[in-house]
C-alpha cells in the first residue's frame, strides 16, 4: 500500500524538490502518492507544478491551522520542501518522526558530533541559517565542501534523526548562485532517495 504525503512549499523556492518527488513517484521509484500540496501563500511557483500534475492544493496562511488541515488528509509523512513557517511543538509531537526537513547544512548524528566531508575536513552544520545565508557561510568559511541534510524534525532546532546527506565540492570562484545551483540538483535526488527508502 502506497504512503500518503503532504508536501509543504512556499514562495521562497521554485518547487524543484516537489517536482523531483512527483517524477520519482511517476517513475515508480517512490511507493507513495501526494495527497496534498500546501503553501502558505497563493503565489508559490510550486503550486503551478502541482496543478499541472492534477494534485490537490491548499493554502494555509496561519501556522496555527496547519495541524488540523493536514490531519484531514490522513498522511503518513509531511515533507517540508521550502516551507518557511515555523512548525510548532504540537505539530511536531503529533507527527513525531514523520516530518521530513531539508536543511542547507550537514546535520550531525548527535548534538555534540560533527560530519566529515569526503576530503576529511569537518563539515558545517549551519544551524539556524536559512538557505542563502547557509550557502554564503560555506563560502565565507572557506569550506571545501557544501552539503545538505534531510532529517526528521524534532523539538531540538535544526536537529533530528538523519535520513540522508549530500555533498557538493566548492569550486574556485563559486558564488552563492553557482554553488547552490549544483547543490540543488543533489538535494532533488536526495529527497527521491530518502523517500524511496521510507516508502518502499
C-alpha positions, 0 to 999 in steps of 0.5 A: 500500500502506497504512503500518503504525503503532504508536501509543504512549499512556499514562495521562497523556492521554485518547487524543484524538490516537489517536482523531483518527488512527483517524477520519482513517484511517476517513475515508480521509484517512490511507493507513495502518492501526494495527497496534498500540496500546501503553501502558505501563500497563493503565489508559490511557483510550486503550486503551478507544478502541482496543478499541472500534475492534477494534485490537490492544493491548499493554502494555509496562511496561519501556522496555527491551522496547519495541524488540523488541515493536514490531519484531514488528509490522513498522511503518513509523512509531511515533507517540508520542501521550502516551507518557511513557517515555523512548525510548532511543538504540537505539530511536531509531537503529533507527527513525531518522526514523520516530518521530513526537513531539508536543511542547507547544512550537514546535520550531525548524528548527535548534538555534540558530533560533527560530519566529515566531508569526503576530503576529511575536513569537518563539515558545517552544520549551519544551524539556524541559517536559512538557505542563502545565508547557509550557502554564503557561510560555506563560502565565507568559511572557506569550506571545501565542501557544501552539503545538505541534510534531510532529517526528521524534525524534532523539538531540538532546532535544526536537529533530528534523526538523519535520513540522508546527506549530500555533498557538493565540492566548492569550486574556485570562484563559486558564488552563492548562485553557482554553488547552490545551483549544483547543490540543488540538483543533489538535494532533488535526488536526495529527497527521491532517495530518502523517500524511496527508502521510507516508502518502499 
